[in-house]
Amino acid sequence: MKIARMLALAGVFMSVSAAQVHALEEPRFEVIRAVEVDGHEIEYRQYAPYVVAETRVEAPTLKKASSEGFRRLADYIFGGNSSEESMAMTAPVGTIGSEGRYTITFVMPSKHSLESLPAPRDSRVTLRQVPARKVAAIVFSGFWSTSNFERHRVALESHLGSDGVEILSAPLVARYNMPLTPWFLRRNEILIDIR
C-alpha cells in the first residue's frame, strides 16, 4: 500500500514537472536540420531575435556562479526593477564561461522589447538584444555536471568539425527545468553559434 501510494505520487510529480517545462516560454527557432551522431541528437537551428537579462559572476565553481547569477536575475524578474513589475519565468537559463568567470542569462518574455523592459535595480544585471542567429545544439538529459557537459560538448564540437561547420562562439549551457525535476525528465542543451 505504501509503495503504491509513493508510485502514484511520483507519477503525479513527474506529470506536473513535465507540464511546467512545456508551460515556460522559450525563444523562437526553426530546426533547419536534425541529425543523430553516435546516439546524440544534434540540431541546426535558426533563432529569431530575443532579449536577455544577464549578469556576470566571479565564483570558484559553475555551481556557485549559477546559484548567485540565478538569484540576481530572479530578483530582477520578480520586481527588482524600476517599475516593480513581476515577469513570467522563461526557459532556458543559460550559462557561458569558465575558470571562475561566468555569465548567467534569462530570456525575457517575448511581449517585451529591449526598450519596453524596466531597468534593473541591481547594477550587476544588464539587458541585451540577442540578434537572429544560426546555432548548433546538442540535446541531452540528466543532472548537470562537468563530466556530462564535457562529454556532450566534445561530441557537438567533433561533429561540427567533421561537418566543416565554422564555430563562432563559446558553448552556452542551456537548462530548461525546475530544480526538483527528476534527472530522466530534464532537458539540457549545449548551444554554439555557427556560420
C-alpha positions in Angstrom: 0.0 0.0 0.0 2.8 2.4 1.0 4.8 1.6 -2.2 1.7 2.1 -4.4 1.0 5.5 -2.9 4.6 6.5 -3.4 4.5 5.4 -7.0 1.2 7.3 -7.5 2.7 10.5 -6.0 5.9 10.1 -8.2 3.7 9.8 -11.3 1.8 13.0 -10.4 5.0 14.8 -9.6 6.5 13.8 -13.0 3.4 14.9 -14.9 3.5 18.3 -13.1 7.2 18.7 -13.8 6.8 17.8 -17.5 3.9 20.2 -17.8 5.8 23.0 -16.1 8.6 22.6 -18.6 6.3 23.0 -21.6 4.4 25.9 -20.0 7.6 28.1 -20.0 8.1 30.4 -22.9 11.3 29.8 -24.9 13.0 31.8 -27.7 11.5 31.1 -31.1 13.6 29.0 -33.5 13.2 26.8 -36.6 15.0 23.5 -36.9 16.9 23.6 -40.2 18.3 20.1 -39.9 18.5 17.3 -37.3 21.0 14.5 -37.2 21.8 11.7 -34.8 25.5 11.1 -34.3 26.7 8.2 -32.1 23.4 8.3 -30.1 23.5 12.1 -29.8 20.7 14.3 -31.1 22.1 17.4 -32.9 20.0 20.2 -34.4 20.9 23.0 -36.6 18.6 25.9 -35.7 17.7 29.4 -36.9 16.8 31.6 -33.9 14.7 34.8 -34.1 16.0 37.8 -32.2 15.2 37.9 -28.4 16.2 39.9 -25.3 18.1 38.5 -22.3 18.8 39.8 -18.8 22.3 38.8 -17.9 24.8 39.0 -15.0 28.5 38.3 -14.8 29.6 36.3 -11.8 33.1 35.5 -10.5 33.0 32.3 -8.5 35.2 29.3 -8.0 32.7 26.8 -9.5 30.0 26.8 -12.1 27.5 25.6 -9.4 28.2 28.7 -7.2 28.2 31.0 -10.1 24.9 29.6 -11.3 23.3 30.0 -7.9 24.4 33.6 -7.4 23.5 34.6 -11.0 20.1 32.9 -10.8 19.3 34.8 -7.6 20.2 38.2 -9.1 18.2 37.6 -12.3 15.2 36.1 -10.4 15.2 39.3 -8.2 15.0 41.4 -11.4 12.1 39.5 -12.9 10.2 39.3 -9.7 10.0 43.0 -9.1 13.6 44.2 -8.6 13.3 46.7 -11.4 12.3 50.3 -12.0 8.6 49.6 -12.4 8.5 46.9 -9.7 7.0 44.7 -12.5 6.8 40.9 -11.9 7.5 39.0 -15.1 6.9 35.4 -16.1 9.8 32.8 -15.8 11.0 31.6 -19.2 13.5 29.0 -20.3 16.3 28.3 -20.7 18.6 29.6 -18.0 21.9 30.0 -19.9 25.5 29.8 -18.6 28.7 30.6 -20.5 32.2 30.9 -19.3 34.9 29.0 -17.4 37.8 29.5 -15.0 35.9 31.4 -12.3 34.2 33.9 -14.7 30.7 33.1 -15.9 27.7 34.9 -17.5 24.2 33.7 -16.5 21.3 34.7 -18.7 17.5 34.7 -18.5 15.4 35.0 -21.7 12.9 37.8 -21.4 9.2 37.3 -22.2 8.6 38.0 -25.9 6.0 40.6 -25.2 8.8 42.9 -24.2 11.4 44.6 -26.3 14.7 46.0 -25.1 13.1 49.4 -24.9 10.0 48.3 -23.0 11.7 46.4 -20.3 12.1 48.1 -16.9 15.6 48.9 -15.8 17.2 46.6 -13.3 17.7 47.9 -9.8 20.9 45.8 -9.4 23.7 47.4 -11.5 25.2 43.9 -12.0 22.1 43.0 -14.1 22.1 44.2 -17.7 19.7 43.8 -20.7 20.9 42.8 -24.1 19.3 42.1 -27.5 20.4 38.8 -29.0 20.3 39.1 -32.8 18.9 36.4 -35.2 21.5 33.7 -35.5 22.2 30.2 -36.6 23.0 27.7 -33.8 24.1 24.1 -33.5 22.5 22.4 -30.4 23.0 19.0 -28.8 20.2 17.9 -26.5 20.8 15.7 -23.5 19.1 14.6 -20.3 20.3 14.1 -16.8 21.6 16.2 -14.0 24.1 18.9 -15.0 27.7 18.0 -14.2 31.0 19.0 -15.6 31.5 15.4 -17.0 28.0 15.4 -18.6 28.7 18.8 -20.1 32.2 17.9 -21.4 31.0 14.6 -23.0 28.3 16.4 -24.9 30.4 19.5 -25.8 33.1 17.2 -27.3 30.5 15.3 -29.3 29.0 18.5 -30.6 32.3 20.2 -31.5 33.6 17.0 -33.1 30.5 16.7 -35.2 30.8 20.3 -36.3 34.4 19.9 -37.2 33.8 16.8 -39.3 30.8 18.6 -40.9 33.1 21.5 -41.9 31.0 24.0 -39.9 32.6 27.2 -38.6 32.1 27.8 -34.9 31.5 31.4 -33.9 31.0 31.3 -30.1 32.0 29.5 -26.9 29.5 26.8 -25.9 26.4 28.0 -23.9 24.8 25.6 -21.4 21.0 25.8 -21.6 19.0 24.3 -18.7 15.2 24.1 -19.1 13.9 22.5 -15.9 12.9 23.3 -12.4 15.4 22.1 -9.7 13.2 19.3 -8.4 12.6 17.7 -11.9 13.8 14.1 -11.9 17.1 13.6 -13.8 15.4 11.5 -16.6 12.9 14.2 -17.4 15.5 17.0 -17.6 16.3 18.7 -20.8 19.7 20.3 -21.2 21.4 21.6 -24.3 24.7 23.0 -25.4 24.3 25.8 -28.0 27.1 27.1 -30.2 26.7 29.9 -32.7 27.8 28.8 -36.2 28.2 30.4 -39.6 
